[in-house]
């Protein structure tokens, strides 16, 4: 469960000092300047994914800065990736400025001074990552600080989409899956750093895992397509079918088995939803790419120990 901290219960006159403490305790020691005569409420909702900390921040206009004095108080071992959802921010670090709007993200290195300005109400998700987990040098990181990463195309779009979904869904995964997702996150960020540095080695393990994460993201967006096949997936990512199978083998599975499992899981979730009219089993199966209702029923029973209708009835009775 996330830890939610907010200044909303406090009178406005007491919010500024408490908010400064919340921000510094959640991330790293920072200076915080609020830009409202009467501070509005601010909220930080955080949870952990192994070594990765994910925090959703909503507040009014303000500026946070990391000075040499604050660096001396600790926290220099972290990189923070900030994915903007609402409002526009300006990050300044290493002599560069990045103006970031919704859907884009920036990286700030807590080992060097930086400044982040939010001139209006905002909402963003911040991912705090230990720099040592990335396997890159401080010099490498200078290539990504104070720089805008768009969520529209290329590797940065993959990272933005992955981080957004991770923040929404991570709390629902088991411990093993959360650990694997944290590893994938650091691999993707390392891939981004190396790409920006122009040092990307396609044979490197993090590059392969980054490619696998990109392919899985594509597959999840197209699960409802019954024609989804290794050939089409490989062609969409400009790799050979042989290499595609190699990527999934490195993850302990096969392309077909992984797609099958993800389709079943989404059907299970939809059939478990409480309230409203019960969705038709055949419609749910078709929506997630199963062509044959009888095949879907057999596969569902094999995976979950009961038929789709039995599962649906149990879930609506509060037993599933």
C-alpha positions in Angstrom: 0.0 0.0 0.0 1.3 3.5 -0.8 2.2 5.9 2.0 0.1 9.1 1.5 1.3 12.3 3.2 -0.5 15.6 2.8 -0.7 19.2 4.2 -4.4 19.4 3.6 -5.3 18.8 7.3 -3.2 21.7 8.4 -4.2 25.4 8.4 -2.5 27.3 5.5 -0.2 29.1 7.9 1.5 25.8 8.9 1.7 24.2 5.5 4.9 25.6 4.1 7.3 24.3 6.8 5.6 20.9 6.9 5.7 20.6 3.0 9.4 21.4 3.0 9.9 18.5 5.5 7.7 16.1 3.4 9.6 16.9 0.2 13.0 16.5 1.7 12.2 13.4 3.6 10.6 11.7 0.5 13.4 12.5 -1.9 16.6 14.2 -0.9 17.4 17.3 1.1 16.0 20.2 -0.9 15.1 23.9 -0.5 11.4 24.6 -1.2 10.0 28.0 -2.1 6.2 28.2 -2.4 4.8 30.9 -4.8 1.3 31.4 -3.2 0.6 33.9 -0.5 -1.7 31.3 1.0 -0.3 27.9 0.4 -2.7 25.4 -1.1 -2.6 21.7 0.0 0.1 19.4 -1.3 0.1 15.6 -1.4 2.8 13.0 -1.9 1.8 9.3 -2.4 4.8 6.9 -2.4 5.5 3.2 -2.5 8.6 1.0 -3.1 9.4 -1.3 -5.9 12.6 -3.0 -4.6 15.3 -0.2 -4.6 13.0 2.0 -6.8 10.8 4.6 -5.0 7.7 5.8 -6.9 6.1 9.0 -5.7 3.1 10.9 -7.1 3.2 14.6 -6.2 0.4 17.1 -6.5 0.7 20.7 -5.2 0.6 24.4 -6.0 3.2 26.5 -7.7 6.7 26.2 -6.2 10.4 25.9 -6.8 12.7 23.2 -5.4 16.4 23.5 -5.5 19.4 21.3 -4.6 22.4 23.4 -3.5 25.9 22.3 -2.5 24.8 22.7 1.1 21.9 20.3 0.6 24.1 17.9 -1.3 26.4 17.8 1.7 23.4 16.6 3.8 23.1 13.4 1.8 21.2 11.8 -1.0 23.7 12.3 -3.7 23.5 8.6 -4.7 20.1 9.0 -6.5 18.9 9.9 -9.9 15.3 11.1 -10.1 13.2 10.6 -13.3 10.2 12.9 -13.2 7.2 12.2 -15.5 4.9 15.2 -15.9 1.2 14.7 -15.9 -0.3 18.2 -15.3 1.3 21.7 -15.5 4.6 22.7 -17.0 7.9 22.4 -15.2 11.4 23.8 -15.9 14.5 21.8 -14.8 17.9 23.4 -14.8 21.0 21.3 -14.3 24.5 21.1 -15.7 24.1 24.3 -17.6 21.0 23.2 -19.5 17.3 23.9 -19.1 14.4 21.6 -20.1 10.8 22.8 -20.3 8.6 19.8 -19.6 4.9 19.4 -20.2 2.5 16.5 -19.7 3.7 13.2 -21.2 7.4 14.1 -21.2 10.0 13.5 -18.5 13.3 14.8 -17.2 16.3 13.3 -15.2 18.0 15.1 -12.3 21.2 13.9 -10.6 21.0 14.5 -6.8 24.8 14.5 -6.7 25.0 18.0 -8.4 23.0 21.2 -8.0 19.7 21.6 -9.8 16.5 23.6 -9.8 13.0 22.6 -10.7 10.3 25.3 -11.1 6.6 24.6 -11.2 4.9 28.0 -11.9 1.3 26.6 -11.7 -0.6 23.8 -10.1 1.0 20.5 -11.1 1.0 16.7 -10.8 3.9 14.4 -11.6 5.3 11.0 -10.8 8.9 10.9 -9.6 11.0 7.7 -9.8 14.0 7.8 -7.5 16.7 5.3 -8.6 20.1 4.4 -7.0 22.6 5.5 -9.6 24.8 2.5 -8.9 22.0 0.2 -10.1 22.2 1.8 -13.6 25.8 0.7 -14.2 26.7 4.0 -15.9 29.2 6.7 -14.9 28.5 10.2 -13.6 29.9 11.4 -16.9 27.3 9.3 -18.7 24.5 10.8 -16.5 25.5 14.3 -17.5 24.2 13.5 -21.0 20.6 13.2 -19.7 20.4 15.8 -16.9 18.6 19.1 -17.7 17.3 17.5 -20.9 13.8 17.0 -22.2 12.7 13.5 -23.1 9.6 13.4 -25.2 6.9 10.8 -24.8 6.0 10.8 -28.5 8.6 8.7 -30.2 11.7 6.5 -29.9 13.2 5.1 -26.8 12.0 8.0 -24.7 8.4 7.2 -25.7 8.9 3.6 -24.6 10.3 4.7 -21.3 7.5 7.2 -20.7 4.8 4.6 -21.5 6.5 2.0 -19.3 7.0 4.3 -16.3 3.4 5.6 -16.5 1.9 2.1 -16.5 4.4 1.0 -13.8 3.2 3.8 -11.5 -0.4 2.8 -12.0 -0.1 -0.9 -11.6 3.0 -1.7 -9.5 1.2 -1.9 -6.2 -0.8 -4.9 -7.4 2.1 -7.2 -8.3 3.7 -9.8 -6.1 7.2 -9.5 -4.7 9.0 -11.4 -7.4 7.2 -9.5 -10.2 8.0 -6.2 -8.5 11.7 -7.1 -8.3 11.7 -8.0 -12.0 9.9 -4.8 -12.9 12.5 -2.8 -10.9 15.3 -4.5 -12.9 13.6 -3.7 -16.2 13.2 -0.1 -15.1 16.9 0.3 -14.4 17.8 -1.5 -17.7 15.6 0.9 -19.7 17.0 3.9 -18.0 20.6 2.7 -18.6 19.6 2.1 -22.2 18.3 5.6 -22.5 21.6 7.0 -21.0 23.8 5.0 -23.3 21.7 5.9 -26.3 21.9 9.6 -25.5 25.7 9.2 -25.1 25.9 7.5 -28.4 27.5 4.5 -26.8 24.8 1.9 -27.2 26.1 -1.6 -27.7 23.3 -3.8 -29.1 25.0 -6.9 -27.6 24.8 -5.5 -24.0 22.4 -7.3 -21.7 20.6 -4.1 -20.8 20.0 -3.4 -24.5 18.4 -6.9 -24.9 16.2 -6.4 -21.9 15.2 -3.0 -23.1 14.2 -4.4 -26.4 12.2 -7.2 -24.6 10.4 -4.6 -22.6 9.6 -2.6 -25.7 8.3 -5.7 -27.4 6.1 -6.6 -24.4 4.7 -3.1 -24.4 3.8 -3.5 -28.0 2.2 -6.9 -27.4 0.1 -5.6 -24.5 -1.3 -2.8 -26.6 -2.3 -5.4 -29.3 -3.5 -8.3 -27.1 -7.0 -8.1 -28.6 -5.7 -8.8 -32.1 -6.2 -12.6 -32.8 -3.6 -12.3 -35.6 -0.8 -11.3 -33.3 2.1 -13.7 -34.1 5.8 -13.9 -33.7 6.3 -13.0 -37.3 4.3 -9.8 -37.0 5.8 -8.8 -33.7 9.3 -9.3 -35.0 8.6 -7.3 -38.2 7.2 -4.4 -36.1 10.5 -4.2 -34.2 12.8 -4.9 -37.1 14.3 -8.0 -35.6 14.3 -11.6 -36.8 11.9 -14.2 -35.4 14.8 -16.2 -34.2 16.1 -13.2 -32.1 12.6 -12.6 -30.8 12.4 -16.2 -29.5 15.8 -15.8 -28.0 14.7 -12.7 -26.1 11.7 -14.5 -24.6 13.8 -17.6 -23.7 16.1 -15.3 -21.7 13.0 -14.4 -19.7 12.2 -18.0 -19.0 9.2 -18.3 -21.4 8.2 -18.3 -25.0 6.4 -15.7 -27.1 3.2 -17.8 -27.4 3.1 -18.8 -23.8 3.6 -15.2 -22.6 0.8 -13.9 -24.9 -1.5 -16.7 -23.8 -0.9 -16.0 -20.1 -1.4 -12.2 -20.5 -4.7 -12.7 -22.4 -6.0 -15.1 -19.8 -5.0 -12.7 -17.0 -7.0 -9.9 -18.6 -10.0 -12.1 -19.1 -9.8 -13.2 -15.5 -9.7 -9.6 -14.3 -12.6 -8.5 -16.4 -14.7 -11.5 -15.3 -13.9 -10.6 -11.7 -15.2 -7.1 -11.8 -18.0 -6.5 -9.3 -21.2 -4.5 -9.9 -23.2 -3.9 -13.0 -24.3 -6.4 -15.6 -22.1 -9.5 -15.9 -20.1 -9.3 -19.1 -20.7 -12.2 -21.5 -17.9 -14.7 -21.3 -17.7 -15.1 -25.1 -17.4 -11.3 -25.6 -14.7 -11.1 -23.0 -12.7 -13.9 -24.7 -13.1 -12.3 -28.1 -12.1 -8.9 -26.8 -8.7 -10.3 -25.6 -7.9 -12.2 -28.8 -9.4 -15.7 -28.3 -11.2 -16.8 -31.5 -12.7 -20.1 -30.2 -15.0 -19.9 -27.1 -14.4 -23.6 -26.4 -10.6 -23.2 -26.6 -10.8 -20.3 -24.2 -12.9 -22.2 -21.7 -10.5 -25.1 -21.7 -7.5 -22.8 -21.4 -9.1 -20.8 -18.5 -10.0 -24.0 -16.6 -6.4 -25.3 -17.0 -5.0 -22.0 -15.7 -7.5 -21.3 -12.8 -9.1 -24.6 -11.9 -12.7 -23.6 -12.9 -14.6 -22.6 -16.0 -14.9 -18.8 -16.9 -18.6 -18.8 -15.8 -17.8 -20.5 -12.5 -15.0 -18.0 -11.9 -17.4 -15.1 -12.7 -20.1 -16.4 -10.4 -17.6 -16.9 -7.5 -16.1 -13.5 -8.0 -19.5 -11.8 -7.9 -20.5 -13.8 -4.8 -17.3 -12.5 -3.1 -15.5 -15.8 -3.2 -13.0 -15.2 -6.1 
